[in-house]
């Protein structure tokens, strides 16, 4: 019996809990729907203002462009109508004074004369432009001719300079070759080695090889000796002509 009562109380508590959950869900759904309605109303209130501002910003440049293009057109039309009225006034006054209808054509004649003058001025300008172009062409041709002459002159100078350098180089090579030949000739001179013996002097060695005391200078030069002093066993280079 106690167990059934506990089960009933538990079931009752569960039903109450479910009812509370359902009530809270209904409240949350109601809050969400009210929030959405409020946002919809706000958007409806905002959209007309945004549309009005967008339409205003679109119309401003259109109106500005219309004014920019229409004002010159209206001014041209007014000036054209004024010119027509002037021509009509001139024609009527001439016809009333002279009593003939030929003067009515004075305005077209003036127009033809103006056209002829304009054509003459245009022809003169074209001729002037043509003369200027011809002068520019001649000036350019002269500049090109001068540049070619300068280039040819420079090329000739460079060729002459190169020829001079080649001649100098050739002379230098010939001089070097001649010096080499002379050096080779000097080196080709016969040289003998002499070992100094006891009782030998520089004078005796010179007389032995050159038959003259002049050979002392040659022996000293060949061996880089500062004096005539020599010692036994010394090896001397004796150049022979």
C-alpha positions as CSV (number, residue, x, y, z in Angstrom):
1,X,0.0,0.0,0.0
2,X,2.8,2.4,0.9
3,X,4.5,1.5,-2.4
4,X,1.4,2.5,-4.5
5,X,1.2,5.7,-2.6
6,X,4.7,6.5,-3.3
7,X,4.2,5.7,-7.0
8,X,1.2,8.0,-7.1
9,X,3.0,10.8,-5.4
10,X,5.9,10.4,-7.9
11,X,3.5,10.4,-10.8
12,X,1.8,13.5,-9.5
13,X,5.1,15.3,-9.1
14,X,6.1,14.3,-12.7
15,X,2.8,15.6,-14.0
16,X,3.3,18.9,-12.2
17,X,6.9,19.1,-13.6
18,X,5.6,18.5,-17.1
19,X,3.0,21.2,-16.7
20,X,5.6,23.7,-15.5
21,X,7.8,22.8,-18.5
22,X,4.9,23.2,-20.9
23,X,4.0,26.5,-19.4
24,X,7.6,27.8,-19.7
25,X,7.8,26.6,-23.3
26,X,4.5,28.4,-24.1
27,X,5.9,31.6,-22.4
28,X,9.1,31.4,-24.4
29,X,7.3,30.9,-27.6
30,X,5.0,33.8,-26.8
31,X,8.1,36.0,-26.1
32,X,9.7,34.9,-29.4
33,X,6.6,35.7,-31.4
34,X,6.2,39.1,-29.7
35,X,9.9,39.9,-30.4
36,X,9.5,39.0,-34.1
37,X,6.4,41.1,-34.3
38,X,8.3,44.0,-32.7
39,X,11.2,43.6,-35.2
40,X,8.7,43.5,-38.1
41,X,7.1,46.7,-36.9
42,X,10.5,48.3,-36.5
43,X,11.5,47.3,-40.0
44,X,8.2,48.6,-41.4
45,X,8.9,51.9,-39.6
46,X,12.6,52.0,-40.9
47,X,12.0,51.0,-44.5
48,X,10.0,54.0,-45.7
49,X,12.7,56.4,-44.4
50,X,15.4,54.4,-46.1
51,X,13.5,54.3,-49.3
52,X,12.9,58.1,-49.2
53,X,16.6,58.7,-48.6
54,X,17.6,56.4,-51.4
55,X,15.1,58.1,-53.8
56,X,16.5,61.5,-52.8
57,X,20.1,60.6,-53.4
58,X,19.2,59.0,-56.8
59,X,17.2,62.1,-57.9
60,X,19.9,64.6,-56.9
61,X,22.4,63.7,-59.7
62,X,19.6,63.2,-62.2
63,X,18.3,66.7,-61.6
64,X,21.8,68.2,-61.6
65,X,22.6,66.6,-65.0
66,X,19.3,67.7,-66.4
67,X,20.0,71.3,-65.3
68,X,23.6,71.1,-66.7
69,X,22.4,69.9,-70.2
70,X,19.1,71.9,-70.4
71,X,20.5,75.3,-69.5
72,X,22.9,75.6,-72.5
73,X,20.2,74.2,-74.8
74,X,17.7,76.8,-73.7
75,X,20.4,79.5,-74.0
76,X,21.2,78.4,-77.6
77,X,17.5,78.4,-78.5
78,X,17.0,81.9,-77.1
79,X,20.1,83.2,-79.0
80,X,18.8,81.5,-82.2
81,X,15.4,83.0,-81.8
82,X,17.0,86.5,-81.1
83,X,19.0,86.2,-84.3
84,X,15.9,85.2,-86.3
85,X,14.1,88.2,-84.9
86,X,17.0,90.5,-85.9
87,X,17.0,89.2,-89.4
88,X,13.3,89.6,-89.7
89,X,13.5,93.2,-88.4
90,X,16.2,94.1,-90.8
91,X,14.3,92.7,-93.8
92,X,11.1,94.4,-92.8
93,X,12.7,97.8,-92.3
94,X,14.5,97.6,-95.6
95,X,11.4,96.6,-97.5
96,X,9.4,99.5,-95.8
97,X,12.0,102.1,-96.7
98,X,12.9,101.1,-100.3
99,X,9.5,99.6,-101.3
100,X,11.0,96.5,-102.9
101,X,11.3,92.9,-101.7
102,X,14.9,92.4,-103.0
103,X,16.4,93.8,-99.8
104,X,14.8,91.0,-97.8
105,X,17.6,88.7,-99.1
106,X,20.3,90.9,-97.7
107,X,20.7,88.7,-94.6
108,X,21.4,85.5,-96.7
109,X,23.9,87.5,-98.9
110,X,25.7,88.6,-95.8
111,X,25.7,85.0,-94.6
112,X,27.2,83.9,-97.9
113,X,29.9,86.6,-97.7
114,X,30.7,85.4,-94.1
115,X,30.9,81.9,-95.4
116,X,33.3,82.9,-98.2
117,X,35.4,84.9,-95.7
118,X,35.5,81.9,-93.4
119,X,36.6,79.6,-96.3
120,X,39.3,82.1,-97.2
121,X,40.5,82.2,-93.6
122,X,40.5,78.5,-93.4
123,X,42.4,78.2,-96.7
124,X,45.0,80.7,-95.3
125,X,45.3,78.8,-92.1
126,X,45.8,75.5,-94.0
127,X,48.4,77.1,-96.2
128,X,50.2,78.5,-93.1
129,X,50.1,75.1,-91.5
130,X,51.4,73.5,-94.7
131,X,54.3,76.0,-94.7
132,X,55.1,75.3,-91.1
133,X,55.0,71.5,-91.8
134,X,57.3,72.0,-94.8
135,X,59.7,74.1,-92.7
136,X,59.7,71.5,-89.9
137,X,60.4,68.8,-92.5
138,X,63.3,70.7,-94.0
139,X,64.6,71.4,-90.5
140,X,64.4,67.8,-89.6
141,X,66.1,66.7,-92.8
142,X,68.9,69.2,-92.1
143,X,69.3,67.9,-88.6
144,X,69.4,64.3,-89.9
145,X,72.0,65.3,-92.5
146,X,74.1,67.1,-89.9
147,X,73.9,64.1,-87.6
148,X,75.0,61.8,-90.4
149,X,77.9,64.0,-91.3
150,X,78.9,64.2,-87.6
151,X,78.7,60.4,-87.3
152,X,80.8,59.9,-90.5
153,X,83.3,62.5,-89.2
154,X,83.5,60.7,-85.9
155,X,83.8,57.4,-87.5
156,X,86.7,58.7,-89.7
157,X,88.4,60.2,-86.7
158,X,88.1,56.9,-84.8
159,X,89.5,55.0,-87.8
160,X,92.4,57.4,-88.0
161,X,93.0,57.1,-84.3
162,X,92.9,53.3,-84.6
163,X,95.3,53.4,-87.5
164,X,97.7,55.6,-85.5
165,X,97.4,53.3,-82.5
166,X,98.0,50.3,-84.6
167,X,101.1,52.0,-86.2
168,X,102.5,52.9,-82.7
169,X,101.8,49.3,-81.5
170,X,103.5,47.9,-84.6
171,X,106.6,50.2,-84.0
172,X,106.6,49.1,-80.4
173,X,106.5,45.4,-81.4
174,X,109.3,46.0,-83.9
175,X,111.4,47.7,-81.2
176,X,110.7,44.9,-78.8
177,X,111.5,42.3,-81.4
178,X,114.8,44.1,-82.2
179,X,115.6,44.4,-78.5
180,X,115.0,40.6,-78.2
181,X,117.2,39.9,-81.1
182,X,120.0,42.0,-79.7
183,X,119.5,40.3,-76.3
184,X,119.6,37.0,-78.0
185,X,122.7,38.0,-79.9
186,X,124.3,39.1,-76.7
187,X,123.4,35.9,-75.1
188,X,124.7,34.0,-78.1
189,X,128.2,35.4,-77.3
190,X,130.5,32.6,-76.3
191,X,131.3,32.5,-72.6
192,X,133.9,30.2,-71.0
193,X,134.4,29.4,-67.4
194,X,137.9,29.9,-65.9
195,X,139.0,28.7,-62.5
196,X,141.7,30.9,-60.9
197,X,144.9,29.1,-60.3
198,X,147.7,30.0,-57.9
199,X,150.0,32.8,-59.0
200,X,147.2,34.1,-61.5
201,X,146.1,37.7,-61.6
202,X,143.4,39.6,-63.4
203,X,146.0,41.1,-65.7
204,X,147.5,37.7,-66.6
205,X,144.0,36.2,-67.3
206,X,143.1,39.2,-69.5
207,X,146.4,38.9,-71.5
208,X,145.8,35.2,-71.8
209,X,142.3,35.5,-73.3
210,X,142.3,39.0,-74.9
211,X,146.0,39.6,-75.5
212,X,145.3,43.1,-74.1
213,X,144.9,44.7,-70.7
214,X,141.5,46.0,-72.0
215,X,140.1,42.5,-71.2
216,X,140.2,43.3,-67.5
217,X,137.1,45.6,-67.8
218,X,135.2,42.9,-69.7
219,X,136.0,40.3,-67.1
220,X,135.0,42.6,-64.2
221,X,131.7,43.5,-66.0
222,X,130.9,39.9,-66.8
223,X,131.4,38.9,-63.1
224,X,130.2,42.1,-61.4
225,X,133.6,42.6,-59.7
226,X,134.3,45.9,-58.0
227,X,138.0,45.5,-58.2
228,X,140.7,43.3,-59.7
229,X,141.2,41.2,-56.6
230,X,140.6,37.5,-57.2
231,X,141.4,34.4,-55.2
232,X,142.5,30.8,-56.0
233,X,139.6,28.5,-56.9
234,X,137.3,31.4,-58.0
235,X,135.3,30.7,-61.2
236,X,135.2,33.6,-63.6
237,X,133.0,34.0,-66.7
238,X,135.1,35.1,-69.7
239,X,133.0,36.4,-72.6
240,X,134.6,35.9,-76.0
241,X,133.6,37.9,-79.0
